Amino acid sequence: MDLKELKDKVRYITDSDFSVTYRLNKINGIFNWYPYTEGFSKPFVDKMLADFKTQPEHIVLDPFSGCGTTALACTLQGINSLSIEVNPFMNFIGETKCKSLSLDPKVLKKELDLILTNINMNSANKDIPIFLKDKPFFEKSNLEQALAIKSRILDLELPKDQKEFFLLHIASILVKISNMVRAVDLRYRKEKQGKLDVIKMFEEKVESAINDIKESSKLKIPNAVYINSDICNLSKKSEKFLGRANCFITSPPYLNGTNYDRNTKLEMSFLDLIEDEADLKELRTQMVTAGINSTHTRNKQSDDLEFLNELVKLVEKNAYDRRIPIMIRNYFNDMYLALQNINKLLIPKGRGVIVIGDSQFGGVHIQTDLILAKLCQMTGFNVDSIDVVRKRYSKNGMELKESLIFVTKCKT
């Protein structure tokens, strides 16, 4: 696999401010309504918008929009955006945060008081989602309080965007009140969570969010479009934007074995976005392959990726799990399809940046940034540079990196 030409485009950036990680979003109000450590930060998006000389009439695409940082940063600057996200909960988070900028804080405060004064704990046991029923995900009282809050929100005659504002905030504390912890994958805590005052936690979370909205009031809201679909297979709604996006800012799933669908299974089931394991499995087939439990894909293998054969064979000899070589091949195949569609959505000479980290399996280094850069070239992009901005380390101590791939769509 010859990547020598692309290695010449690698630059090592020594003054990185870590804005490519989620860290800086923790001090940015609305951006931290739902903690999503896999994402980048508002300062990073702001910098890219400036570098790309983005104008309000432009459309900024994020084809792996996650919790919606790109769109929200664009909205605060009055710039149009297009977000595509296959995970229905993450799409809900992104869209709800953006829509909440138009809500009246005074009205929300009155509605919060209405919710808190009429919570019926008797409704909780009747409304347990199938996915959560008889599972050890929660201390019983904590789940009952959360479900009672949800039931009260749904029972009130409120506009849809206001209901979604409150539902976002009860969903955003689910992992915190559960017996689970998000440590790369969602897993059980070493010690079960005790009984908590979930209603009080919800109240404090919403009051903080209302204050965030006050600080962002009187904004002129641009057009922010959210599409819950798979970028590897463009939906009819996505096709309406063919050749219209001026630039893109995105971070696709990393090839690191993380099961991104499982990480939000509590929230998806709580909000009735999935019903059972079958729904979760179906969602997994629509996502870019990134975890060893998600190697089944609906996407046809391309014959263009034979240059990966040598790498895949080397991993086969060293990997601790026979699914890992399949995952690697499917990951780059899925990303190849995704990049073709990203190219279709861009205007000629449209620019973009991809935030990505490399990987290792069985001691075999996977140069994800260079391979993706090669796929960019194969799908109609010029690779302008590959900027290494951060060192990372695998569990076995191998030095890895996080990179920015800057590209420009070819004229034709």
URURTA-V727121 format. One record per residue. N is the residue number from 1. RES is the residue in one letter. OMEGA is omega in radians with two decimals (NA if undefined). D_FIRST is the distance of its C-alpha to the first C-alpha in Angstrom with 2 decimals. Layout:
# URURTA-V727121
n=N res=RES omega=OMEGA d_first=D_FIRST
n=N res=RES omega=OMEGA d_first=D_FIRST
This chain:
# URURTA-V727121
n=1 res=M omega=-3.05 d_first=0.00
n=2 res=D omega=3.12 d_first=3.81
n=3 res=L omega=-3.03 d_first=6.32
n=4 res=K omega=-3.12 d_first=9.07
n=5 res=E omega=-3.11 d_first=11.39
n=6 res=L omega=3.10 d_first=11.63
n=7 res=K omega=3.13 d_first=12.37
n=8 res=D omega=3.14 d_first=15.30
n=9 res=K omega=-3.11 d_first=16.69
n=10 res=V omega=3.06 d_first=17.09
n=11 res=R omega=3.13 d_first=20.81
n=12 res=Y omega=-3.09 d_first=22.59
n=13 res=I omega=-3.03 d_first=25.78
n=14 res=T omega=-3.07 d_first=28.51
n=15 res=D omega=-3.13 d_first=31.27
n=16 res=S omega=3.14 d_first=29.85
n=17 res=D omega=3.14 d_first=32.80
n=18 res=F omega=3.11 d_first=30.99
n=19 res=S omega=3.07 d_first=31.81
n=20 res=V omega=3.05 d_first=28.34
n=21 res=T omega=-3.12 d_first=29.82
n=22 res=Y omega=-2.93 d_first=32.85
n=23 res=R omega=-3.05 d_first=35.09
n=24 res=L omega=3.08 d_first=36.93
n=25 res=N omega=-3.11 d_first=37.83
n=26 res=K omega=3.13 d_first=40.19
n=27 res=I omega=-3.07 d_first=42.65
n=28 res=N omega=2.95 d_first=42.34
n=29 res=G omega=-3.05 d_first=44.89
n=30 res=I omega=-3.13 d_first=43.81
n=31 res=F omega=-3.11 d_first=40.11
n=32 res=N omega=3.10 d_first=40.93
n=33 res=W omega=3.06 d_first=42.96
n=34 res=Y omega=-3.09 d_first=40.26
n=35 res=P omega=-3.09 d_first=38.08
n=36 res=Y omega=-2.96 d_first=34.43
n=37 res=T omega=3.14 d_first=32.39
n=38 res=E omega=-3.04 d_first=29.02
n=39 res=G omega=3.01 d_first=29.94
n=40 res=F omega=-2.98 d_first=30.15
n=41 res=S omega=3.06 d_first=33.55
n=42 res=K omega=3.13 d_first=36.02
n=43 res=P omega=3.10 d_first=35.81
n=44 res=F omega=3.14 d_first=32.08
n=45 res=V omega=3.12 d_first=32.83
n=46 res=D omega=-3.14 d_first=35.80
n=47 res=K omega=3.14 d_first=33.74
n=48 res=M omega=3.10 d_first=31.15
n=49 res=L omega=3.10 d_first=34.08
n=50 res=A omega=-3.13 d_first=35.58
n=51 res=D omega=-3.13 d_first=32.42
n=52 res=F omega=3.14 d_first=31.94
n=53 res=K omega=-3.09 d_first=35.69
n=54 res=T omega=3.13 d_first=36.33
n=55 res=Q omega=-3.11 d_first=39.79
n=56 res=P omega=-3.10 d_first=41.95
n=57 res=E omega=3.11 d_first=41.71
n=58 res=H omega=3.02 d_first=37.90
n=59 res=I omega=3.12 d_first=35.96
n=60 res=V omega=-3.10 d_first=33.34
n=61 res=L omega=2.89 d_first=30.90
n=62 res=D omega=-3.06 d_first=29.48
n=63 res=P omega=3.01 d_first=27.62
n=64 res=F omega=-2.83 d_first=27.27
n=65 res=S omega=3.07 d_first=30.70
n=66 res=G omega=-3.09 d_first=31.47
n=67 res=C omega=2.97 d_first=34.89
n=68 res=G omega=-3.12 d_first=35.24
n=69 res=T omega=-3.13 d_first=34.92
n=70 res=T omega=-3.09 d_first=33.62
n=71 res=A omega=-3.11 d_first=36.45
n=72 res=L omega=3.09 d_first=39.11
n=73 res=A omega=3.09 d_first=38.25
n=74 res=C omega=-3.12 d_first=38.41
n=75 res=T omega=-3.13 d_first=41.70
n=76 res=L omega=3.08 d_first=43.27
n=77 res=Q omega=3.13 d_first=42.52
n=78 res=G omega=-3.09 d_first=43.83
n=79 res=I omega=3.13 d_first=40.48
n=80 res=N omega=-3.12 d_first=39.61
n=81 res=S omega=3.07 d_first=36.68
n=82 res=L omega=-3.11 d_first=34.84
n=83 res=S omega=3.08 d_first=33.50
n=84 res=I omega=-3.08 d_first=31.61
n=85 res=E omega=-3.07 d_first=31.41
n=86 res=V omega=-3.14 d_first=31.16
n=87 res=N omega=-3.05 d_first=33.01
n=88 res=P omega=3.13 d_first=36.70
n=89 res=F omega=3.13 d_first=37.96
n=90 res=M omega=3.07 d_first=35.62
n=91 res=N omega=3.09 d_first=36.49
n=92 res=F omega=3.14 d_first=40.14
n=93 res=I omega=-3.10 d_first=39.78
n=94 res=G omega=-3.10 d_first=38.27
n=95 res=E omega=-3.11 d_first=40.80
n=96 res=T omega=3.10 d_first=43.74
n=97 res=K omega=-3.09 d_first=43.11
n=98 res=C omega=-3.14 d_first=43.05
n=99 res=K omega=-3.09 d_first=46.14
n=100 res=S omega=3.12 d_first=48.01
n=101 res=L omega=-3.12 d_first=48.30
n=102 res=S omega=-3.07 d_first=50.94
n=103 res=L omega=3.14 d_first=53.03
n=104 res=D omega=-3.12 d_first=56.38
n=105 res=P omega=-3.13 d_first=56.41
n=106 res=K omega=3.11 d_first=60.16
n=107 res=V omega=3.13 d_first=59.80
n=108 res=L omega=3.13 d_first=56.99
n=109 res=K omega=3.11 d_first=59.22
n=110 res=K omega=-3.13 d_first=62.04
n=111 res=E omega=3.06 d_first=59.78
n=112 res=L omega=3.11 d_first=58.44
n=113 res=D omega=3.11 d_first=62.07
n=114 res=L omega=3.14 d_first=62.68
n=115 res=I omega=-3.03 d_first=59.77
n=116 res=L omega=-3.08 d_first=60.86
n=117 res=T omega=-3.09 d_first=64.53
n=118 res=N omega=3.10 d_first=64.08
n=119 res=I omega=-3.09 d_first=61.35
n=120 res=N omega=-3.10 d_first=62.41
n=121 res=M omega=-3.14 d_first=61.05
n=122 res=N omega=-3.11 d_first=62.44
n=123 res=S omega=-2.99 d_first=59.85
n=124 res=A omega=-3.06 d_first=56.91
n=125 res=N omega=-3.13 d_first=57.28
n=126 res=K omega=-2.96 d_first=57.53
n=127 res=D omega=-3.13 d_first=54.29
n=128 res=I omega=3.10 d_first=51.71
n=129 res=P omega=-3.09 d_first=48.50
n=130 res=I omega=-3.08 d_first=47.64
n=131 res=F omega=-3.08 d_first=44.30
n=132 res=L omega=-3.04 d_first=46.17
n=133 res=K omega=3.10 d_first=49.26
n=134 res=D omega=3.08 d_first=50.03
n=135 res=K omega=-3.09 d_first=46.80
n=136 res=P omega=-3.09 d_first=46.93
n=137 res=F omega=-3.01 d_first=44.97
n=138 res=F omega=2.82 d_first=48.11
n=139 res=E omega=-2.95 d_first=51.44
n=140 res=K omega=-3.10 d_first=53.84
n=141 res=S omega=-3.13 d_first=55.79
n=142 res=N omega=3.11 d_first=52.74
n=143 res=L omega=3.14 d_first=51.40
n=144 res=E omega=3.11 d_first=54.93
n=145 res=Q omega=-3.14 d_first=55.38
n=146 res=A omega=-3.14 d_first=52.07
n=147 res=L omega=3.11 d_first=52.95
n=148 res=A omega=3.08 d_first=56.46
n=149 res=I omega=3.12 d_first=55.13
n=150 res=K omega=-3.13 d_first=52.83
n=151 res=S omega=3.13 d_first=55.78
n=152 res=R omega=3.12 d_first=57.99
n=153 res=I omega=-3.09 d_first=55.49
n=154 res=L omega=-3.12 d_first=55.15
n=155 res=D omega=-3.13 d_first=58.92
n=156 res=L omega=3.09 d_first=59.75
n=157 res=E omega=-3.12 d_first=60.21
n=158 res=L omega=3.01 d_first=57.69
n=159 res=P omega=-3.05 d_first=55.47
n=160 res=K omega=-3.08 d_first=51.97
n=161 res=D omega=3.09 d_first=50.24
n=162 res=Q omega=3.07 d_first=52.68
n=163 res=K omega=-3.11 d_first=52.19
n=164 res=E omega=3.07 d_first=48.44
n=165 res=F omega=-3.12 d_first=48.94
n=166 res=F omega=3.12 d_first=50.84
n=167 res=L omega=3.09 d_first=48.53
n=168 res=L omega=-3.02 d_first=45.54
n=169 res=H omega=3.01 d_first=47.40
n=170 res=I omega=3.10 d_first=48.48
n=171 res=A omega=-3.05 d_first=44.95
n=172 res=S omega=3.13 d_first=43.54
n=173 res=I omega=-3.06 d_first=45.51
n=174 res=L omega=-3.13 d_first=44.83
n=175 res=V omega=-3.13 d_first=42.32
n=176 res=K omega=-3.09 d_first=44.64
n=177 res=I omega=-3.06 d_first=47.59
n=178 res=S omega=3.04 d_first=45.76
n=179 res=N omega=-3.08 d_first=45.05
n=180 res=M omega=3.04 d_first=41.35
n=181 res=V omega=3.14 d_first=39.19
n=182 res=R omega=3.12 d_first=35.91
n=183 res=A omega=-2.90 d_first=33.68
n=184 res=V omega=2.99 d_first=30.15
n=185 res=D omega=3.04 d_first=31.36
n=186 res=L omega=-3.11 d_first=35.02
n=187 res=R omega=-3.11 d_first=36.84
n=188 res=Y omega=3.05 d_first=40.42
n=189 res=R omega=3.06 d_first=42.20
n=190 res=K omega=3.05 d_first=43.43
n=191 res=E omega=-3.11 d_first=46.91
n=192 res=K omega=3.10 d_first=47.99
n=193 res=Q omega=3.09 d_first=48.97
n=194 res=G omega=3.12 d_first=52.74
n=195 res=K omega=-3.08 d_first=55.00
n=196 res=L omega=3.02 d_first=54.43
n=197 res=D omega=-3.05 d_first=56.36
n=198 res=V omega=-3.14 d_first=53.76
n=199 res=I omega=3.11 d_first=56.19
n=200 res=K omega=3.12 d_first=56.66
n=201 res=M omega=3.10 d_first=52.92
n=202 res=F omega=-3.14 d_first=52.50
n=203 res=E omega=-3.12 d_first=55.41
n=204 res=E omega=3.13 d_first=54.01
n=205 res=K omega=-3.11 d_first=50.55
n=206 res=V omega=3.13 d_first=52.11
n=207 res=E omega=3.08 d_first=54.51
n=208 res=S omega=3.14 d_first=51.70
n=209 res=A omega=3.11 d_first=49.81
n=210 res=I omega=3.08 d_first=53.01
n=211 res=N omega=3.09 d_first=53.28
n=212 res=D omega=-3.13 d_first=49.71
n=213 res=I omega=3.11 d_first=50.74
n=214 res=K omega=-3.11 d_first=53.85
n=215 res=E omega=-3.10 d_first=51.74
n=216 res=S omega=-3.08 d_first=49.72
n=217 res=S omega=3.10 d_first=52.71
n=218 res=K omega=3.06 d_first=53.80
n=219 res=L omega=2.97 d_first=50.28
n=220 res=K omega=-3.01 d_first=49.76
n=221 res=I omega=3.10 d_first=47.20
n=222 res=P omega=3.14 d_first=44.63
n=223 res=N omega=3.11 d_first=43.01
n=224 res=A omega=-3.09 d_first=40.52
n=225 res=V omega=3.12 d_first=39.11
n=226 res=Y omega=-3.14 d_first=37.58
n=227 res=I omega=3.12 d_first=35.92
n=228 res=N omega=-3.12 d_first=35.31
n=229 res=S omega=-3.04 d_first=32.52
n=230 res=D omega=-3.14 d_first=28.85
n=231 res=I omega=3.11 d_first=26.66
n=232 res=C omega=3.14 d_first=24.33
n=233 res=N omega=-3.01 d_first=27.45
n=234 res=L omega=3.06 d_first=29.76
n=235 res=S omega=3.11 d_first=33.39
n=236 res=K omega=3.12 d_first=36.28
n=237 res=K omega=3.12 d_first=37.24
n=238 res=S omega=-3.10 d_first=33.82
n=239 res=E omega=3.09 d_first=33.93
n=240 res=K omega=-3.10 d_first=37.03
n=241 res=F omega=3.13 d_first=34.88
n=242 res=L omega=3.10 d_first=32.52
n=243 res=G omega=-3.06 d_first=32.14
n=244 res=R omega=-3.11 d_first=34.37
n=245 res=A omega=-3.11 d_first=32.42
n=246 res=N omega=3.12 d_first=32.37
n=247 res=C omega=3.05 d_first=29.66
n=248 res=F omega=3.10 d_first=27.89
n=249 res=I omega=-3.03 d_first=27.63
n=250 res=T omega=3.00 d_first=25.90
n=251 res=S omega=3.13 d_first=24.20
n=252 res=P omega=3.05 d_first=22.56
n=253 res=P omega=3.07 d_first=22.64
n=254 res=Y omega=3.08 d_first=20.45
n=255 res=L omega=-3.03 d_first=18.24
n=256 res=N omega=3.11 d_first=20.71
n=257 res=G omega=-3.14 d_first=22.66
n=258 res=T omega=3.09 d_first=25.57
n=259 res=N omega=-3.02 d_first=27.69
n=260 res=Y omega=3.12 d_first=28.73
n=261 res=D omega=-3.12 d_first=31.25
n=262 res=R omega=-3.07 d_first=33.13
n=263 res=N omega=-3.14 d_first=33.56
n=264 res=T omega=-3.09 d_first=36.05
n=265 res=K omega=3.11 d_first=37.65
n=266 res=L omega=-3.10 d_first=40.97
n=267 res=E omega=-3.14 d_first=41.28
n=268 res=M omega=-3.14 d_first=40.21
n=269 res=S omega=3.14 d_first=42.75
n=270 res=F omega=-3.12 d_first=45.44
n=271 res=L omega=3.07 d_first=45.27
n=272 res=D omega=3.08 d_first=45.20
n=273 res=L omega=2.94 d_first=41.79
n=274 res=I omega=-3.12 d_first=40.86
n=275 res=E omega=-3.05 d_first=43.42
n=276 res=D omega=-3.12 d_first=41.80
n=277 res=E omega=3.13 d_first=38.71
n=278 res=A omega=3.10 d_first=38.10
n=279 res=D omega=3.13 d_first=37.82
n=280 res=L omega=3.12 d_first=35.37
n=281 res=K omega=3.12 d_first=33.24
n=282 res=E omega=3.09 d_first=33.37
n=283 res=L omega=-3.11 d_first=32.32
n=284 res=R omega=-3.12 d_first=29.31
n=285 res=T omega=-3.13 d_first=28.07
n=286 res=Q omega=-3.07 d_first=28.27
n=287 res=M omega=3.01 d_first=26.28
n=288 res=V omega=-3.13 d_first=22.58
n=289 res=T omega=-3.13 d_first=21.41
n=290 res=A omega=-3.12 d_first=21.25
n=291 res=G omega=-3.09 d_first=23.43
n=292 res=I omega=3.06 d_first=23.59
n=293 res=N omega=-3.11 d_first=26.93
n=294 res=S omega=-3.08 d_first=25.62
n=295 res=T omega=3.09 d_first=23.05
n=296 res=H omega=-3.09 d_first=25.26
n=297 res=T omega=3.08 d_first=24.50
n=298 res=R omega=-3.00 d_first=26.34
n=299 res=N omega=3.13 d_first=23.32
n=300 res=K omega=3.13 d_first=22.06
n=301 res=Q omega=3.12 d_first=18.45
n=302 res=S omega=3.08 d_first=16.68
n=303 res=D omega=-3.08 d_first=15.21
n=304 res=D omega=-2.99 d_first=12.97
n=305 res=L omega=3.14 d_first=10.40
n=306 res=E omega=3.14 d_first=9.22
n=307 res=F omega=3.12 d_first=5.51
n=308 res=L omega=-3.00 d_first=6.63
n=309 res=N omega=-3.11 d_first=8.38
n=310 res=E omega=3.12 d_first=7.01
n=311 res=L omega=-3.11 d_first=7.54
n=312 res=V omega=3.12 d_first=10.72
n=313 res=K omega=3.11 d_first=11.96
n=314 res=L omega=3.10 d_first=11.84
n=315 res=V omega=3.12 d_first=13.78
n=316 res=E omega=-3.13 d_first=16.09
n=317 res=K omega=-2.98 d_first=17.18
n=318 res=N omega=-3.02 d_first=18.04
n=319 res=A omega=3.14 d_first=19.12
n=320 res=Y omega=-3.10 d_first=22.90
n=321 res=D omega=-3.07 d_first=23.12
n=322 res=R omega=3.13 d_first=21.83
n=323 res=R omega=-3.05 d_first=21.61
n=324 res=I omega=3.10 d_first=18.84
n=325 res=P omega=3.10 d_first=15.88
n=326 res=I omega=3.12 d_first=17.83
n=327 res=M omega=-3.10 d_first=18.30
n=328 res=I omega=-3.14 d_first=14.65
n=329 res=R omega=-3.13 d_first=13.90
n=330 res=N omega=3.14 d_first=17.20
n=331 res=Y omega=-3.09 d_first=16.77
n=332 res=F omega=3.05 d_first=13.87
n=333 res=N omega=3.11 d_first=15.70
n=334 res=D omega=-3.13 d_first=18.87
n=335 res=M omega=3.06 d_first=17.57
n=336 res=Y omega=3.09 d_first=16.33
n=337 res=L omega=-3.12 d_first=19.94
n=338 res=A omega=-3.12 d_first=21.43
n=339 res=L omega=3.06 d_first=19.88
n=340 res=Q omega=-3.11 d_first=21.15
n=341 res=N omega=3.06 d_first=24.55
n=342 res=I omega=3.11 d_first=24.59
n=343 res=N omega=-3.14 d_first=24.04
n=344 res=K omega=-3.10 d_first=26.94
n=345 res=L omega=-3.08 d_first=29.20
n=346 res=L omega=2.97 d_first=28.80
n=347 res=I omega=3.03 d_first=30.94
n=348 res=P omega=-3.12 d_first=29.44
n=349 res=K omega=3.04 d_first=28.20
n=350 res=G omega=-3.08 d_first=28.42
n=351 res=R omega=3.13 d_first=26.66
n=352 res=G omega=3.08 d_first=25.03
n=353 res=V omega=3.11 d_first=23.69
n=354 res=I omega=3.06 d_first=21.57
n=355 res=V omega=-3.06 d_first=22.30
n=356 res=I omega=3.05 d_first=19.63
n=357 res=G omega=3.10 d_first=19.00
n=358 res=D omega=-3.00 d_first=16.02
n=359 res=S omega=2.98 d_first=16.47
n=360 res=Q omega=3.07 d_first=16.40
n=361 res=F omega=-3.12 d_first=17.36
n=362 res=G omega=-3.14 d_first=18.74
n=363 res=G omega=3.11 d_first=17.62
n=364 res=V omega=-3.12 d_first=13.89
n=365 res=H omega=3.08 d_first=12.90
n=366 res=I omega=-3.11 d_first=11.51
n=367 res=Q omega=-3.01 d_first=10.77
n=368 res=T omega=-3.12 d_first=12.57
n=369 res=D omega=-3.13 d_first=13.77
n=370 res=L omega=3.13 d_first=10.64
n=371 res=I omega=3.10 d_first=9.26
n=372 res=L omega=3.09 d_first=12.85
n=373 res=A omega=3.09 d_first=13.13
n=374 res=K omega=3.10 d_first=10.51
n=375 res=L omega=3.07 d_first=12.64
n=376 res=C omega=3.11 d_first=15.64
n=377 res=Q omega=-3.11 d_first=14.82
n=378 res=M omega=-3.09 d_first=14.42
n=379 res=T omega=3.01 d_first=17.78
n=380 res=G omega=3.08 d_first=19.87
n=381 res=F omega=2.86 d_first=19.58
n=382 res=N omega=3.08 d_first=19.33
n=383 res=V omega=-3.08 d_first=17.77
n=384 res=D omega=3.10 d_first=20.63
n=385 res=S omega=3.03 d_first=19.58
n=386 res=I omega=-3.04 d_first=17.99
n=387 res=D omega=3.08 d_first=20.95
n=388 res=V omega=-3.01 d_first=20.77
n=389 res=V omega=-3.06 d_first=24.27
n=390 res=R omega=3.00 d_first=24.68
n=391 res=K omega=3.04 d_first=23.82
n=392 res=R omega=3.13 d_first=23.73
n=393 res=Y omega=3.08 d_first=23.80
n=394 res=S omega=-3.13 d_first=22.91
n=395 res=K omega=3.14 d_first=25.71
n=396 res=N omega=3.05 d_first=24.58
n=397 res=G omega=3.12 d_first=24.66
n=398 res=M omega=3.12 d_first=21.00
n=399 res=E omega=3.10 d_first=20.92
n=400 res=L omega=-3.10 d_first=19.22
n=401 res=K omega=3.02 d_first=19.74
n=402 res=E omega=-2.99 d_first=20.91
n=403 res=S omega=3.01 d_first=19.82
n=404 res=L omega=3.08 d_first=21.18
n=405 res=I omega=3.12 d_first=19.03
n=406 res=F omega=-3.09 d_first=21.49
n=407 res=V omega=3.03 d_first=21.16
n=408 res=T omega=3.12 d_first=23.58
n=409 res=K omega=3.09 d_first=23.98
n=410 res=C omega=-3.08 d_first=23.98
n=411 res=K omega=-3.12 d_first=27.51
n=412 res=T omega=NA d_first=27.07
